[in-house]
Amino acid sequence: MRIDVQMRTFHIQSVFDYVLTEAYKTEKNFQRYISARADKIREEGIDTDIWAY
């Protein structure tokens, strides 16, 4: 089986952040981690529109 996927910059950066900060130890669900990370970034006034870049 083959699954094609396109990972955007935000997701790649989130994977690295998830591992480097060891967030996987406290948040087991990566999708929830991405959502929380996006919320935090938006609160700082930074756009997280993954389709824009």
C-alpha positions as CSV (number, residue, x, y, z in Angstrom):
1,M,0.0,0.0,0.0
2,R,1.2,3.5,-0.8
3,I,-0.1,6.7,0.9
4,D,0.8,10.0,-0.7
5,V,1.0,12.9,1.7
6,Q,2.1,16.5,1.5
7,M,3.5,17.9,4.7
8,R,3.6,21.6,5.0
9,T,6.3,23.7,6.6
10,F,4.3,24.2,9.8
11,H,3.9,20.4,10.3
12,I,7.6,19.7,9.7
13,Q,8.5,22.4,12.2
14,S,6.0,21.0,14.6
15,V,7.5,17.5,14.4
16,F,10.9,18.9,15.2
17,D,9.6,21.0,18.1
18,Y,7.6,18.0,19.4
19,V,10.7,15.9,19.6
20,L,13.3,18.5,20.6
21,T,11.2,19.8,23.5
22,E,10.2,16.3,24.5
23,A,6.5,17.3,24.4
24,Y,5.6,13.7,23.6
25,K,6.2,12.9,27.2
26,T,3.3,15.1,28.3
27,E,1.1,15.2,25.2
28,K,0.8,11.7,23.6
29,N,-1.5,12.9,20.8
30,F,0.4,14.8,18.1
31,Q,-2.7,16.3,16.5
32,R,-3.6,17.9,19.9
33,Y,-0.1,19.1,20.2
34,I,-0.2,20.8,16.8
35,S,-3.5,22.5,17.6
36,A,-2.2,23.8,20.9
37,R,1.0,25.0,19.2
38,A,-0.9,26.8,16.5
39,D,-3.1,28.5,19.1
40,K,0.0,29.7,21.0
41,I,1.6,31.0,17.8
42,R,-1.6,32.8,16.8
43,E,-1.8,34.4,20.2
44,E,1.7,35.9,19.5
45,G,0.2,37.5,16.3
46,I,1.9,35.1,13.9
47,D,-0.1,33.7,11.0
48,T,-0.3,29.9,10.9
49,D,-2.1,29.5,7.6
50,I,-0.4,26.3,6.3
51,W,-1.6,26.9,2.7
52,A,0.0,30.4,2.5
53,Y,3.6,29.1,2.4
